[in-house]
Amino acid sequence: MIRPFLIALLAASPVLAQEGESADSSAPPQRVRSVLLYGEEACPKPDGPDEVVICARPGDSPFRIPKALRKTEPGPEGTSWVRRAELVDEVNRATLPGSCSPIGSYGQSGCTIRMLQQWKAEMKAKKDEEAAMPRGSELDD
């Protein structure tokens, strides 16, 4: 009969010990305030002895993404499916007809096409260069 009474008394003793400590000055504060500061803002002072103010500076502006999160490396996860399909086509084009490659069927047919496209680009560049030069009548003015 005494044994259950002693067990109950031992189980309740930590609760009684904690009640006595709450009146101590080492009790946690009643109010904790977290403040985010931007620019040159100063950390506000606590309103009373039972308040703790925690200040943090997350960045320059509340409306900007932090610099650590702004920089993204281009990679496959950021590439659209259309661009991925285009890349596959570009890689496979080396072995297709019209590729100007010794690999694959009809690769030589692309060499003529590429040569004509290069000649056309050279002629256009020459024509644009001549159009940019002033003529003799324009120099007299």
N, CA, C and O of each residue as an XYZ file, in Angstrom:
564
protein
N       0.812     -1.184      0.000
C       0.000      0.000      0.000
C       0.868      1.264      0.000
O       0.516      2.257     -0.638
N       1.945      1.231      0.680
C       2.835      2.386      0.749
C       3.602      2.526     -0.573
O       3.932      3.636     -0.991
N       3.872      1.433     -1.202
C       4.646      1.451     -2.441
C       3.957      2.281     -3.531
O       4.641      3.121     -4.116
N       2.671      2.128     -3.858
C       2.030      2.979     -4.876
C       2.047      4.447     -4.484
O       2.168      5.322     -5.341
N       1.925      4.719     -3.184
C       1.945      6.101     -2.728
C       3.320      6.726     -2.983
O       3.400      7.878     -3.409
N       4.409      5.979     -2.727
C       5.758      6.487     -2.967
C       6.020      6.693     -4.465
O       6.668      7.663     -4.857
N       5.519      5.786     -5.286
C       5.693      5.925     -6.733
C       4.972      7.175     -7.243
O       5.516      7.898     -8.077
N       3.768      7.437     -6.760
C       3.015      8.628     -7.159
C       3.727      9.886     -6.692
O       3.766     10.877     -7.422
N       4.290      9.867     -5.492
C       5.009     11.019     -4.955
C       6.269     11.297     -5.764
O       6.572     12.457     -6.042
N       7.011     10.261     -6.150
C       8.220     10.444     -6.956
C       7.879     10.955     -8.361
O       8.625     11.760     -8.920
N       6.776     10.501     -8.929
C       6.370     10.949    -10.263
C       5.944     12.410    -10.249
O       6.139     13.107    -11.245
N       5.375     12.889     -9.164
C       4.903     14.274     -9.082
C       5.999     15.232     -8.659
O       5.817     16.441     -8.802
N       7.113     14.766     -8.152
C       8.159     15.657     -7.639
C       8.779     16.550     -8.718
O       9.055     17.707     -8.403
N       9.031     16.102    -10.008
C       9.560     17.041    -11.002
C       8.596     18.184    -11.282
O       9.038     19.305    -11.532
N       7.293     17.932    -11.247
C       6.312     18.987    -11.487
C       6.388     20.019    -10.378
O       6.313     21.218    -10.644
N       6.535     19.574     -9.145
C       6.632     20.501     -8.021
C       7.923     21.308     -8.102
O       7.942     22.478     -7.720
N       8.993     20.703     -8.590
C      10.269     21.414     -8.700
C      10.209     22.482     -9.781
O      10.818     23.541     -9.633
N       9.492     22.226    -10.853
C       9.391     23.209    -11.931
C       8.559     24.407    -11.525
O       8.836     25.519    -11.975
N       7.569     24.226    -10.707
C       6.735     25.342    -10.272
C       7.539     26.331     -9.450
O       7.284     27.533     -9.513
N       8.494     25.857     -8.691
C       9.311     26.738     -7.876
C      10.283     27.558     -8.713
O      10.647     28.664     -8.311
N      10.711     27.055     -9.857
C      11.668     27.773    -10.699
C      11.023     28.887    -11.503
O      11.737     29.791    -11.938
N       9.722     28.879    -11.725
C       9.079     29.874    -12.583
C       9.158     31.276    -12.008
O       9.073     32.244    -12.764
N       9.313     31.418    -10.742
C       9.420     32.734    -10.124
C      10.827     33.281    -10.244
O      11.061     34.440     -9.901
N      11.772     32.484    -10.723
C      13.168     32.897    -10.855
C      13.307     33.922    -11.990
O      12.465     33.954    -12.888
N      14.345     34.753    -11.966
C      14.570     35.780    -12.985
C      15.100     35.189    -14.290
O      15.188     35.915    -15.280
N      15.458     33.906    -14.335
C      15.965     33.295    -15.554
C      14.841     32.716    -16.413
O      15.108     31.887    -17.282
N      13.635     33.119    -16.200
C      12.491     32.646    -16.979
C      12.574     33.217    -18.389
O      13.119     34.302    -18.591
N      12.039     32.495    -19.357
C      12.089     33.001    -20.733
C      11.246     34.257    -20.893
O      10.307     34.477    -20.128
N      11.574     35.080    -21.880
C      10.814     36.329    -22.065
C       9.369     36.028    -22.468
O       9.068     34.988    -23.053
N       8.496     36.961    -22.138
C       7.083     36.807    -22.446
C       6.786     37.090    -23.915
O       5.825     36.552    -24.466
N       7.608     37.936    -24.562
C       7.351     38.329    -25.953
C       8.656     38.306    -26.736
O       9.674     38.833    -26.288
N       8.609     37.682    -27.919
C       9.754     37.658    -28.826
C       9.290     38.270    -30.136
O       8.292     37.839    -30.712
N      10.027     39.288    -30.610
C       9.654     39.987    -31.842
C      10.774     39.812    -32.867
O      11.930     40.126    -32.586
N      10.423     39.304    -34.073
C      11.385     39.151    -35.168
C      11.158     40.260    -36.181
O      10.029     40.492    -36.615
N      12.246     40.953    -36.562
C      12.147     42.096    -37.457
C      13.127     41.903    -38.609
O      14.287     41.561    -38.379
N      12.671     42.120    -39.863
C      13.539     42.109    -41.031
C      13.894     43.545    -41.378
O      13.009     44.388    -41.529
N      15.171     43.824    -41.503
C      15.644     45.183    -41.768
C      16.163     45.282    -43.193
O      16.844     44.375    -43.671
N      15.845     46.380    -43.874
C      16.298     46.626    -45.240
C      17.000     47.969    -45.291
O      16.590     48.921    -44.628
N      18.062     48.042    -46.083
C      18.786     49.303    -46.256
C      19.513     49.703    -44.990
O      20.263     48.916    -44.413
N      19.283     50.939    -44.561
C      19.962     51.501    -43.390
C      19.073     51.519    -42.151
O      19.335     52.291    -41.230
N      18.042     50.703    -42.100
C      17.143     50.680    -40.944
C      17.885     50.193    -39.705
O      18.770     49.340    -39.788
N      17.507     50.753    -38.545
C      18.117     50.359    -37.285
C      17.209     49.363    -36.575
O      15.992     49.367    -36.763
N      17.806     48.528    -35.773
C      17.053     47.531    -35.019
C      16.276     48.247    -33.904
O      16.868     49.017    -33.148
N      14.964     48.007    -33.789
C      14.192     48.696    -32.752
C      14.549     48.184    -31.361
O      14.998     47.050    -31.195
N      14.342     49.037    -30.374
C      14.621     48.691    -28.979
C      13.431     47.916    -28.401
O      12.294     48.139    -28.816
N      13.679     47.021    -27.462
C      12.565     46.302    -26.826
C      11.696     47.249    -26.012
O      12.186     48.223    -25.442
N      10.390     46.951    -25.963
C       9.446     47.798    -25.231
C       9.551     47.613    -23.720
O       9.208     48.525    -22.968
N      10.009     46.475    -23.269
C      10.102     46.214    -21.830
C      11.131     45.145    -21.549
O      11.752     44.607    -22.466
N      11.313     44.833    -20.254
C      12.311     43.825    -19.889
C      11.894     42.405    -20.282
O      12.740     41.517    -20.379
N      10.600     42.189    -20.509
C      10.114     40.856    -20.863
C      10.041     40.647    -22.376
O       9.401     39.700    -22.833
N      10.689     41.519    -23.163
C      10.630     41.413    -24.623
C      12.034     41.250    -25.193
O      12.991     41.864    -24.721
N      12.133     40.407    -26.221
C      13.394     40.201    -26.932
C      13.136     40.554    -28.392
O      12.148     40.099    -28.967
N      14.018     41.370    -29.012
C      13.890     41.765    -30.409
C      15.011     41.089    -31.196
O      16.189     41.241    -30.872
N      14.629     40.337    -32.239
C      15.591     39.653    -33.104
C      15.572     40.341    -34.457
O      14.522     40.410    -35.095
N      16.716     40.856    -34.911
C      16.805     41.588    -36.173
C      17.634     40.796    -37.177
O      18.621     40.152    -36.820
N      17.215     40.856    -38.438
C      17.939     40.178    -39.511
C      17.915     41.056    -40.754
O      16.953     41.788    -40.986
N      18.981     40.980    -41.554
C      19.075     41.714    -42.811
C      19.087     40.706    -43.964
O      20.143     40.168    -44.299
N      17.923     40.445    -44.576
C      17.882     39.452    -45.653
C      18.429     39.945    -46.980
O      18.837     39.120    -47.798
N      18.459     41.239    -47.235
C      18.971     41.742    -48.504
C      18.757     43.233    -48.633
O      18.436     43.916    -47.660
N      18.940     43.736    -49.863
C      18.828     45.163    -50.109
C      17.382     45.637    -50.135
O      17.071     46.708    -49.613
N      16.515     44.866    -50.727
C      15.141     45.293    -50.926
C      14.204     44.118    -50.694
O      14.549     42.982    -51.019
N      13.024     44.373    -50.137
C      12.088     43.268    -49.935
C      11.472     42.783    -51.237
O      10.839     41.727    -51.260
N      11.642     43.529    -52.318
C      11.007     43.194    -53.589
C      11.964     42.541    -54.581
O      11.568     42.268    -55.715
N      13.203     42.283    -54.191
C      14.184     41.668    -55.092
C      14.479     40.254    -54.649
O      14.441     39.940    -53.459
N      14.772     39.410    -55.605
C      15.181     38.044    -55.309
C      16.617     38.116    -54.801
O      17.434     38.822    -55.392
N      16.947     37.412    -53.730
C      18.322     37.451    -53.215
C      19.330     37.028    -54.279
O      19.033     36.189    -55.128
N      20.526     37.619    -54.224
C      21.556     37.363    -55.235
C      21.912     35.882    -55.328
O      22.205     35.385    -56.415
N      21.889     35.188    -54.224
C      22.228     33.760    -54.249
C      21.231     32.958    -55.075
O      21.584     31.918    -55.631
N      20.004     33.424    -55.160
C      18.986     32.700    -55.910
C      18.836     33.200    -57.341
O      18.219     32.523    -58.164
N      19.390     34.377    -57.658
C      19.243     34.947    -59.001
C      20.068     34.231    -60.042
O      19.611     34.064    -61.173
N      21.260     33.807    -59.704
C      22.151     33.220    -60.690
C      21.746     31.773    -60.948
O      21.730     30.945    -60.038
N      21.424     31.492    -62.182
C      21.070     30.129    -62.553
C      21.954     29.700    -63.716
O      22.156     30.447    -64.674
N      22.454     28.534    -63.618
C      23.288     27.973    -64.677
C      22.384     27.333    -65.719
O      21.456     26.604    -65.371
N      22.646     27.601    -66.999
C      21.820     26.941    -68.009
C      22.083     25.441    -67.988
O      23.230     24.997    -67.941
N      21.041     24.700    -68.023
C      21.180     23.248    -67.984
C      19.995     22.589    -68.645
O      19.087     23.272    -69.119
N      19.993     21.299    -68.683
C      18.909     20.598    -69.361
C      17.562     20.797    -68.691
O      16.532     20.730    -69.361
N      17.540     21.044    -67.374
C      16.256     21.211    -66.708
C      15.582     22.531    -67.074
O      14.365     22.657    -66.936
N      16.356     23.518    -67.540
C      15.785     24.795    -67.922
C      15.565     24.941    -69.418
O      15.199     26.022    -69.880
N      15.779     23.888    -70.181
C      15.652     23.933    -71.633
C      14.283     23.409    -72.039
O      13.823     22.388    -71.529
N      13.640     24.110    -72.955
C      12.317     23.679    -73.400
C      12.417     22.428    -74.251
O      13.480     22.107    -74.784
N      11.300     21.724    -74.374
C      11.279     20.496    -75.172
C      11.472     20.806    -76.649
O      12.017     19.984    -77.385
N      11.040     21.964    -77.088
C      11.230     22.332    -78.497
C      12.721     22.483    -78.788
O      13.217     21.992    -79.802
N      13.433     23.168    -77.889
C      14.876     23.350    -78.095
C      15.614     22.016    -78.013
O      16.579     21.796    -78.746
N      15.173     21.131    -77.133
C      15.805     19.815    -77.036
C      15.637     19.044    -78.345
O      16.568     18.390    -78.815
N      14.435     19.129    -78.929
C      14.194     18.444    -80.208
C      15.057     19.045    -81.310
O      15.567     18.321    -82.164
N      15.226     20.391    -81.295
C      16.085     21.040    -82.289
C      17.534     20.580    -82.145
O      18.221     20.360    -83.143
N      17.996     20.436    -80.911
C      19.369     19.975    -80.681
C      19.567     18.547    -81.205
O      20.603     18.234    -81.791
N      18.579     17.696    -80.991
C      18.667     16.324    -81.501
C      18.730     16.345    -83.018
O      19.508     15.606    -83.621
N      17.900     17.203    -83.646
C      17.929     17.319    -85.109
C      19.283     17.806    -85.609
O      19.797     17.294    -86.604
N      19.868     18.797    -84.922
C      21.170     19.326    -85.337
C      22.257     18.259    -85.251
O      23.109     18.155    -86.133
N      22.218     17.473    -84.188
C      23.230     16.428    -84.017
C      23.061     15.345    -85.077
O      24.043     14.863    -85.643
N      21.817     14.965    -85.341
C      21.565     13.896    -86.311
C      21.701     14.356    -87.757
O      21.829     13.532    -88.663
N      21.672     15.663    -87.976
C      21.754     16.182    -89.344
C      23.096     15.857    -90.002
O      23.189     15.855    -91.230
N      24.114     15.588    -89.228
C      25.436     15.294    -89.794
C      25.421     14.039    -90.646
O      26.270     13.884    -91.523
N      24.481     13.143    -90.410
C      24.441     11.908    -91.183
C      23.274     11.866    -92.164
O      23.052     10.839    -92.806
N      22.531     12.949    -92.293
C      21.375     12.986    -93.189
C      21.761     13.546    -94.552
O      22.806     14.184    -94.679
N      20.934     13.320    -95.579
C      21.193     13.939    -96.887
C      21.217     15.463    -96.765
O      20.423     16.042    -96.024
N      22.112     16.099    -97.482
C      22.238     17.560    -97.442
C      23.107     18.036    -96.302
O      23.027     19.206    -95.926
N      23.944     17.167    -95.732
C      24.730     17.542    -94.559
C      26.157     17.955    -94.885
O      26.837     18.501    -94.017
N      26.637     17.716    -96.097
C      28.018     17.988    -96.498
C      28.985     17.236    -95.596
O      29.915     17.808    -95.027
N      28.738     15.945    -95.486
C      29.551     15.104    -94.638
C      29.888     13.810    -95.374
O      29.071     13.301    -96.141
N      31.082     13.279    -95.146
C      31.401     11.996    -95.765
C      30.673     10.836    -95.084
O      30.691      9.713    -95.586
N      30.040     11.101    -93.956
C      29.316     10.068    -93.228
C      27.856     10.098    -93.653
O      27.280     11.181    -93.763
N      27.258      8.984    -93.887
C      25.841      8.908    -94.205
C      25.602      8.959    -95.698
O      26.522      9.121    -96.500
N      24.325      8.814    -96.043
C      23.959      8.773    -97.460
C      23.760     10.174    -98.018
O      23.180     11.025    -97.345
N      24.216     10.422    -99.202
C      24.048     11.684    -99.928
C      24.593     12.882    -99.156
O      24.043     13.978    -99.268
N      25.644     12.704    -98.387
C      26.237     13.809    -97.645
C      26.826     14.867    -98.551
O      26.857     16.042    -98.186
N      27.302     14.467    -99.746
C      27.933     15.414   -100.649
C      26.939     16.428   -101.207
O      27.352     17.510   -101.624
N      25.628     16.110   -101.229
C      24.651     17.056   -101.794
C      24.573     18.333   -100.967
O      24.250     19.394   -101.501
N      24.860     18.246    -99.686
C      24.822     19.432    -98.833
C      25.980     20.359    -99.078
O      25.883     21.548    -98.776
N      27.090     19.856    -99.622
C      28.254     20.706    -99.877
C      27.923     21.763   -100.922
O      28.327     22.917   -100.783
N      27.196     21.384   -101.963
C      26.808     22.352   -102.996
C      25.865     23.388   -102.417
O      26.003     24.579   -102.696
N      24.918     22.953   -101.623
C      23.968     23.883   -101.003
C      24.709     24.849   -100.089
O      24.449     26.052   -100.128
N      25.630     24.346    -99.264
C      26.393     25.194    -98.351
C      27.249     26.187    -99.127
O      27.354     27.346    -98.724
N      27.861     25.764   -100.227
C      28.693     26.645   -101.036
C      27.848     27.772   -101.639
O      28.277     28.926   -101.649
N      26.647     27.446   -102.144
C      25.767     28.471   -102.716
C      25.278     29.449   -101.637
O      25.176     30.648   -101.894
N      24.980     28.952   -100.449
C      24.553     29.840    -99.356
C      25.688     30.774    -98.946
O      25.450     31.945    -98.652
N      26.908     30.268    -98.925
C      28.061     31.104    -98.584
C      28.287     32.169    -99.649
O      28.570     33.322    -99.322
N      28.164     31.792   -100.925
C      28.340     32.752   -102.017
C      27.277     33.844   -101.933
O      27.577     35.023   -102.121
N      26.025     33.448   -101.646
C      24.937     34.421   -101.531
C      25.192     35.386   -100.377
O      24.930     36.582   -100.510
N      25.695     34.894    -99.252
C      25.991     35.751    -98.105
C      27.122     36.725    -98.432
O      27.074     37.885    -98.021
N      28.131     36.271    -99.162
C      29.230     37.150    -99.561
C      28.744     38.252   -100.493
O      29.149     39.406   -100.350
N      27.879     37.910   -101.445
C      27.337     38.906   -102.372
C      26.492     39.938   -101.636
O      26.550     41.128   -101.946
N      25.709     39.486   -100.665
C      24.876     40.413    -99.892
C      25.756     41.351    -99.071
O      25.480     42.548    -98.990
N      26.824     40.808    -98.457
C      27.735     41.637    -97.675
C      28.428     42.661    -98.553
O      28.607     43.809    -98.147
N      28.821     42.257    -99.759
C      29.478     43.168   -100.703
C      28.518     44.270   -101.125
O      28.902     45.436   -101.213
N      27.260     43.897   -101.387
C      26.255     44.876   -101.793
C      25.960     45.863   -100.660
O      25.821     47.061   -100.904
N      25.866     45.369    -99.432
C      25.630     46.245    -98.282
C      26.809     47.187    -98.054
O      26.615     48.337    -97.659
N      28.022     46.712    -98.297
C      29.222     47.543    -98.138
C      29.237     48.654    -99.181
O      29.573     49.797    -98.870
N      28.873     48.321   -100.417
C      28.829     49.331   -101.477
C      27.735     50.357   -101.213
O      27.907     51.534   -101.528
N      26.612     49.928   -100.640
C      25.519     50.853   -100.337
C      25.899     51.804    -99.208
O      25.398     52.926    -99.140
N      26.774     51.358    -98.336
C      27.187     52.201    -97.214
C      28.225     53.244    -97.632
O      28.395     54.244    -96.934
N      28.928     53.037    -98.759
C      29.955     53.989    -99.214
C      29.277     55.190    -99.848
O      28.307     55.039   -100.591
N      29.781     56.378    -99.558
C      29.206     57.570   -100.203
C      29.630     57.647   -101.677
O      30.745     57.265   -102.033
N      28.742     58.137   -102.505
C      29.028     58.274   -103.941
C      29.702     59.612   -104.190
O      29.747     60.464   -103.303
N      30.221     59.799   -105.382
C      30.918     61.032   -105.735
C      30.012     62.247   -105.663
O      30.466     63.310   -105.241
N      28.741     62.136   -106.060
C      27.811     63.261   -106.012
C      27.481     63.645   -104.575
O      27.194     64.808   -104.291
N      27.522     62.693   -103.688
C      27.234     62.986   -102.270
C      28.408     63.697   -101.622
O      28.210     64.453   -100.671
N      29.634     63.477   -102.112
C      30.806     64.131   -101.549
C      30.860     65.594   -101.928
O      31.419     66.393   -101.176
N      30.297     65.980   -103.076
C      30.354     67.358   -103.545
C      29.462     68.278   -102.709
O      29.707     69.483   -102.646
N      28.449     67.733   -102.079
C      27.504     68.555   -101.314
C      28.082     69.131   -100.091
O      27.393     69.842    -99.358
